[in-house]
């Protein structure tokens, strides 16, 4: 794997995003992500943690790739692949935690919000859903994932107005669950939270998550092609 690394220890699976650059999301990224999720389930992990290297989690979609998708059908194929991968994380039948110290933009923020718990290291970093500012739309599936993490009173500024937050600002708004001082303490905190989740009944957790999210996720994914074709006009 060249985009991310997978390990498992003490029933805690760890996916580390690290391509040596900005961890942008392209075909290879999404394939590796699905491969790592397959391994998480095959290994019967009790909890999955996502992290990145110091300073960067992900800058989102690969902006060099997008202009090469010259037809609406090519764009749809990629967008459906992206949506399916993010919604798979959102629906994963295993507790998930995003835990890192660094920037998280667009797709990186979406992946973080798709997790069940969000732990962020404090520092001079930015978390932002910047699509509207970059002439892109927030399709229904993206909005669904974001709204599951962003409190209702901040939907407008976070999504519609593309507000960029520092880790502390995100924590003060309830977007981030846990703010940690010190890079080394982020993973320590995440693993403590993971071990606490061991007390939950795995099958009950998975089925309850399915009941809470599956219907809306299916509807949002089904809307995707219609929304993108309308936007393309």
C-alpha positions in Angstrom: 0.0 0.0 0.0 1.3 3.5 -0.9 -1.5 5.7 0.5 -2.1 4.2 4.0 -0.9 1.5 6.4 -2.9 -1.0 8.3 -2.0 -2.7 11.6 -4.0 -4.5 14.3 -3.0 -5.0 18.0 -5.2 -6.0 20.9 -8.3 -6.0 18.8 -7.7 -2.4 17.8 -7.3 -1.9 14.0 -5.3 1.2 13.0 -5.4 2.8 9.5 -2.7 5.5 9.1 -3.0 7.8 6.1 0.5 8.7 4.9 1.5 9.0 1.3 4.3 11.4 2.2 2.4 14.3 0.8 -1.2 15.6 1.5 -3.0 12.2 1.6 -5.3 13.2 -1.3 -8.1 11.0 -2.2 -8.0 9.3 -5.7 -8.7 5.9 -7.2 -5.7 4.4 -5.4 -6.7 5.9 -2.0 -10.3 4.6 -2.2 -9.1 1.1 -3.3 -6.7 1.0 -0.4 -9.3 2.3 2.0 -11.7 -0.5 1.0 -8.9 -3.1 1.3 -8.2 -1.8 4.9 -11.8 -2.0 5.8 -12.0 -5.5 4.5 -9.0 -6.5 6.7 -10.6 -4.8 9.7 -13.7 -7.0 9.3 -11.7 -10.1 8.5 -9.5 -9.6 11.6 -12.7 -9.2 13.7 -11.3 -5.9 15.2 -13.4 -4.5 18.0 -12.6 -0.9 17.2 -11.0 0.9 14.2 -8.9 4.0 14.5 -8.0 6.4 11.6 -5.0 8.6 12.0 -2.4 10.5 9.9 1.1 11.7 10.2 1.9 14.8 12.1 0.5 17.9 10.5 -1.8 16.4 7.9 -4.8 14.0 7.9 -6.1 14.6 4.4 -6.5 17.5 2.0 -9.5 15.8 0.4 -10.0 14.9 -3.2 -7.1 14.8 -5.7 -7.5 18.1 -7.6 -5.1 16.9 -10.2 -7.4 13.9 -10.9 -10.7 15.7 -11.2 -9.9 17.7 -14.4 -9.0 14.4 -16.1 -12.6 13.2 -15.7 -13.7 14.7 -18.9 -17.3 13.3 -19.2 -20.2 13.4 -16.8 -20.2 9.6 -16.7 -16.5 9.5 -15.7 -17.2 12.0 -13.0 -20.2 10.0 -11.8 -18.2 6.8 -11.6 -15.6 8.5 -9.4 -18.1 10.3 -7.3 -20.0 7.1 -6.7 -16.8 5.3 -5.7 -15.9 8.2 -3.3 -19.4 8.2 -1.8 -19.6 4.5 -1.4 -16.3 4.4 0.5 -17.2 7.2 2.8 -20.6 5.8 3.5 -19.0 2.4 4.2 -17.0 4.0 7.0 -20.2 5.7 8.2 -22.0 2.4 8.3 -19.1 0.1 9.4 -20.4 -2.4 11.9 -17.4 -1.7 14.2 -16.9 1.4 16.3 -14.7 3.9 14.5 -12.5 6.7 15.9 -10.7 9.5 13.9 -7.7 10.6 15.9 -4.9 12.9 14.6 -3.0 16.1 14.9 -3.1 18.1 11.6 -5.1 19.7 8.8 -8.3 18.0 7.6 -9.9 19.6 4.6 -13.0 18.6 2.5 -12.8 14.8 2.1 -10.5 14.6 5.1 -13.1 16.3 7.2 -15.9 14.1 5.7 -13.9 10.9 6.6 -13.5 12.3 10.2 -17.2 13.1 10.5 -18.1 9.6 9.3 -16.4 8.1 12.3 -18.3 7.5 15.6 -15.8 9.5 17.7 -13.5 12.4 16.7 -10.3 13.1 18.7 -8.1 16.0 17.6 -4.8 17.3 18.7 -4.6 21.0 19.5 -2.4 23.2 17.3 -2.3 25.6 14.3 -4.4 23.4 12.1 -7.5 23.8 10.0 -10.6 21.6 9.6 -13.0 22.7 6.9 -15.7 21.6 4.6 -14.7 23.9 1.8 -16.7 22.6 -1.2 -19.1 25.6 -1.6 -16.1 28.0 -1.5 -14.4 25.9 -4.3 -17.4 25.9 -6.7 -18.5 22.4 -5.7 -21.8 21.2 -4.1 -22.5 19.3 -1.0 -24.5 16.4 -2.2 -27.0 14.7 0.1 -24.7 12.0 1.2 -22.0 14.5 2.2 -24.5 16.6 4.1 -25.8 13.5 5.9 -22.4 12.5 7.2 -21.5 16.1 8.2 -24.8 16.6 10.0 -24.2 13.5 12.0 -21.1 15.2 13.6 -21.8 19.0 13.4 -24.4 20.3 15.8 -27.5 21.7 14.2 -26.8 25.3 15.1 -23.5 25.3 13.1 -24.7 23.6 9.9 -24.9 26.9 8.0 -21.5 28.2 9.0 -19.7 24.9 8.7 -21.2 23.6 5.4 -23.0 26.4 3.6 -20.6 29.1 4.5 -17.5 26.8 4.4 -16.2 28.1 7.8 -12.6 26.9 8.6 -12.1 26.0 12.3 -9.1 25.6 14.4 -9.1 22.4 16.5 -10.2 24.4 19.6 -12.9 26.2 17.7 -14.2 22.9 16.4 -14.1 21.4 19.9 -15.9 24.4 21.4 -18.8 23.9 18.9 -19.1 20.3 19.7 -17.8 19.2 16.2 -14.8 17.5 17.8 -15.5 15.2 20.7 -12.1 15.3 22.4 -9.4 18.0 22.2 -6.0 16.8 23.3 -2.8 18.8 24.1 0.3 17.1 22.7 0.6 14.9 19.6 1.7 11.8 21.5 -1.4 12.0 23.7 -3.8 11.8 20.8 -3.2 8.1 20.1 -3.0 7.3 23.8 -6.4 9.0 24.2 -7.9 7.2 21.2 -6.8 3.8 22.4 -8.2 4.5 25.9 -11.5 5.4 24.2 -11.3 2.2 22.1 -10.7 0.0 25.1 -13.7 1.6 26.8 -15.8 0.6 23.7 -14.9 -3.0 24.3 -17.6 -3.1 27.0 -20.3 -2.7 24.4 -21.9 -5.7 22.7 -20.5 -5.8 19.2 -23.5 -7.2 17.3 -25.9 -4.9 19.2 -23.7 -1.9 18.3 -23.6 -2.9 14.6 -27.3 -3.5 14.3 -28.2 -0.3 16.2 -25.9 1.7 13.9 -27.6 0.1 10.9 -31.1 1.0 12.2 -29.9 4.6 12.9 -28.2 5.2 9.6 -28.9 2.7 6.8 -32.2 4.1 5.4 -31.0 7.7 5.1 -27.6 6.6 3.7 -29.3 4.5 1.0 -31.6 7.4 0.0 -28.7 9.9 -0.1 -26.6 7.6 -2.3 -29.6 7.0 -4.6 -29.9 10.8 -5.0 -26.3 11.3 -6.1 -26.6 10.8 -9.8 -29.6 13.1 -10.1 -28.0 15.8 -8.1 -24.7 15.7 -10.0 -26.4 15.7 -13.4 -28.6 18.7 -12.4 -25.5 20.5 -11.2 -23.6 19.7 -14.4 -26.3 21.6 -16.4 
